[in-house]
């Protein structure tokens, strides 16, 4: 069980709607943006459809937004409850500008289970649309009730169909992910493939909204173009984030202290600057780590300060005078790699860590920037040592 979040953090995230089946439900502040948009766009349309309704038209339009939110909530609850069947704990459900999302705690999945949880949401919306269709005879034709029932049906069909498109961050992207995962045995490779599928969907969406009207000699509808642009941006960002995160996880196994370390010389604290200068000349590119009486790494020599010591004082100046202290405990075994290494470094202060072998001898110096570069795949500026 996770510990409760601070109330201030919950207020920043959104408005708490309580719990359903023990799952916290949060209405993000961004949801009100889409609610206002729906009211302003559809309010005048309702007024034209029902002359004389007056300001009530905007109340009906607000009902549009509430019905859409309810449809998304059921969609996310289907994800959460199906995940619970497999023992995946749910942190919360958040309804936001883009619809909603379900946040899970850490869990172990399989291609089949991941697919079931992903498609449970669209399946729930298809069932809601069917229920709305069966309830249509209860409403008088050309009535506000009938209009809202129609909106409910179409909202759920829209949510369901849109989400089964085969690309991340949509639920249908799990189809691609699970297929590649099953074929390769690696979920992250499936995520990368599904992310690229999501990008292709964005390109096709924009092409359809803008290109099809032009092909038939018409003009793209501005409202539809704006909605498509906003949704396309959301999908593109989600797909890109999924690709980047998966690529980082794929790089993790190659991230090891032994491979990423800068070679280092282990020098006892108190050694003269002149002695260290000779060792550095004989070992170009090596860092110099100072160790205490017990052999524990304590500091790193600043090579810029090392050469600045006057020659006539080099023999009498202790190397400690041109060294910067390592944070307490800032040393890692050279065998540490992958997630283990990342978690280990996250607990250590500072940005430099001595690397030690099985016997506790210093063999290198590891820079935080080097580890980040290896994980992200992005180059970093040269190290200062």
ABEGO torsion letter per residue (X at the ends): XBBBBBAAAAAAAEBBAEBBGGBBBBBBAAAAAAAAAAAAAAAAAAAAABBGAEAAAAAAAAAAAAAAAAAAAAAAAAAAAAAAAAGBBBABBBBBAAGEBBBBBBBBBBAAAAAAAAAAAAAAAAAAAAAAAAAAAABBBGBAAAAAAAAAAAAAAAAAAAAABBBOABAAAAAAAAAAAAAAGBAAAAAAAAAAAAAAAAAAAAAAAAAAAAAAGBBBBAAAAAAAAAAAAAAAAAAAAAAAAAAAAAAAAABBAAAABBBBBBBBBGBBAAAAAAAAAABBGBBBBBBBAAGBBABBBBAAAAAABBAAAAAABBAAAABBBBBBGBBBBAABBEAAAAAAAAABBEABBBBBBAAGBBABBBBAAAAAAAAAGBBBBBBBX
